[in-house]
Amino acid sequence: MAARSDNTERFLDFARNDNQKPMTVLEVLQATTAYFKKHNVENPRLNAEHLLAHVLGRKRIELYLEFERVLTEPELAPLRNLVKRRSEGQPLQHLLGTTEFCGLTFLCDKRAMVPRPETEELVELIESKIENRELRIVDVGTGSGVIALTLAVKFPEAEILAVDISDDALALAQENAARVKLADRVRFLKSNLLENVEGCFDVIVANLPYISIQDRQSLSREVLHDPEVALFASAQGDELVRELIAQAPSQLRPGGMLALEIGIGQSEALLSALAEKNYRDISFKNDYSGVKRFLFARYG
Ligand SMILES: C[S@@+](CC[C@H](N)C(=O)[O-])C[C@H]1O[C@@H](n2cnc3c(N)ncnc32)[C@H](O)[C@@H]1O
């Protein structure tokens, strides 16, 4: 047999063993995991399970019930394509077309940032800080809409507005609203921060871009599939957050809360920015990995 020239060619055969016999679910998972390891995909086995379950239309856990089943070529063909794209750095969530956030399933594609697990913590912290349920909430930089839509589920009496500067993100967020049957609960608006937003709110929440342009080269290949407008602020990284801190007081009801997700190493400077603008009850919370990730403050 001719020597195979590159990884792609080798990959095309990965789902056949040396004797060209068909492979079982377990063998395909093992081969895919090994392939992912070689291509520096994090959590290789988990990724392999997600993609195979997706192709077979099963829940991941259901694969365990059919480890010995032999896979057919029509089942393997789409898997090869997905495995190749994942090994080239395409995010798992883009390949699956969906992602889980706070127990809900949302559409996920290149129009908006892939929601991160830290942001689930932000939503949970907001929930723990709110007593009054009849709130007006605005989510600034809503992206795929996950914060606004999850808060709409958690606070059924709240009035919720979601804004973004990106038409693509707003389109995806609206598809998500329809998907989780909340299109009549959440209003979407194109706006540069709070520029086009009217009225006052009990909660202004934002997970804005907070990466400095200089840090671009340190990002993983997966992260670089997120839209630039979702990742980068300006030279320092915290410029948009600072601008929101300056704008928010005129649109917070007395005692209203600003809740922010911020970047690594930004907490001290942003604490000072909040204090300078006369916010009160300023506090930060670490995320599960110990990074000072969330800032909360009240105004008036
Ligand atoms: C880090 S992503 C967060 C998306 C979503 N909130 C989440 O947590 O997954 C930041 C979002 O802010 C939006 N954005 C960037 N600059 C903005 C601006 N000046 N005004 C409003 N939204 C902006 C981007 O389009 C992007 O959707």
The ligand as a Gaussian input file, in Angstrom:
#p B3LYP/6-31G(d) Opt

LIG

0 1
 C      -18.183000      38.660000      25.051000
 S      -19.574000      38.656000      23.948000
 C      -20.834000      38.128000      25.081000
 C      -22.046000      37.566000      24.461000
 C      -23.082000      37.038000      25.474000
 N      -23.543000      38.089000      26.358000
 C      -22.502000      35.921000      26.300000
 O      -22.245000      36.120000      27.490000
 O      -22.281000      34.822000      25.762000
 C      -19.814000      40.393000      23.808000
 C      -20.986000      40.868000      22.963000
 O      -20.985000      42.314000      23.013000
 C      -21.297000      42.833000      21.734000
 N      -20.741000      44.189000      21.638000
 C      -19.476000      44.550000      21.329000
 N      -19.365000      45.895000      21.366000
 C      -20.585000      46.378000      21.716000
 C      -21.101000      47.685000      21.916000
 N      -20.331000      48.771000      21.784000
 N      -22.407000      47.828000      22.250000
 C      -23.211000      46.741000      22.375000
 N      -22.771000      45.465000      22.201000
 C      -21.467000      45.299000      21.874000
 C      -20.700000      41.839000      20.756000
 O      -21.336000      41.905000      19.509000
 C      -20.932000      40.522000      21.501000
 O      -22.139000      39.922000      21.105000

